[in-house]
Amino acid sequence: MITIDPKAIPVQKLHQYLLGAIGPRPIAFASTIDQDGNNNLAPFSFFNVFSANPPILIFSPARSGRTNTNKDTFHNVKAIPEVVINIVNHSIVHQMSLASSPYSAGTSEFTKSGLTPIASELIRPMRVAESPVQFECKVNEVVELGSEGGAGNLIICEVLKIHIQSGVLDENNMIDQHKIDLVARMGGNWYCHANSSSMFELIKPITTCGIGYDQIPLDIRNSKVLSGNDLGQLGGIEELPNETDVNEYKLIELSELFVSLEDVPVELEEKLHQRAKQLLTENKLNEAWMTLLSFNNG
């Protein structure tokens, strides 16, 4: 492991470490206008949602690390404190990237990228018609974090209106995470495509309380097969399966394994742990626990 003092390395190298480690980052495709009414469109991956009541989004057009100049977006929101944050999905990722080119002030990135500008309802900047979700925002505050190259400028935006393409909605009119087909920024030239091959579902313990790592039996915690992450998943169960259920599962699902390895308990235990590990990858938490508990049950 290397240890780095941020003040002891060049800003450009620090920037690479930060962006390489902190990702994937959502992309704010920000549409603004200048005082002369010229459209500007630029993507920023220093971006997220920070509040639902009020609905607040924050993105940061940082100062250039090479020239210490601010982005047109920064100047625009200081003059006209309004912005549309358009969400980027895979179908417009190349056009978004093209819009990030260093065009001169006053040049419309809508024209350069081939994306379609459509009028907003409450603010002056245009929306990107091809974007699956478009947030019309007023800029509540601009926080300048420094005066040197690489310093961020937090654009704190309050959402006034949301436009969502019907094609990304499910039967309950909520955004379907598979249909929206989002992309996100990684380090260097790398992006992340959030599709079915890269996404997984993890039930969040918001209303439930797992038994915790410390309540897992010691022989399972000392497993040579199960990782710390596996044990974390096991610790999420609210209550261990009862002895009757474990015995029934053992007789129906594990009998062949127990018969074949009854004289080699060390190998039997390892096989059970391997089976439990596979069940955990399938989110079959209860079955994984019954498999593990079966070794010392009955």
GIPE-V916784 format. One record per helix or strand of 2 or more residues. SS is the DSSP state (~ for helix, > for strand). FROM is the first residue (numbers start at 0). LEN is the number of residues. Records with the same first field share a line. If there is no record, write none. Layout:
SS: FROM-LEN / FROM-LEN
//
This chain:
~: 5-3 / 10-11 / 71-8 / 89-10 / 108-5 / 165-3 / 212-3 / 217-4 / 227-7 / 242-11 / 254-6 / 264-17 / 284-12
>: 27-6 / 38-6 / 46-6 / 54-6 / 81-6 / 116-2 / 126-2 / 132-12 / 152-12 / 181-4 / 190-3
//
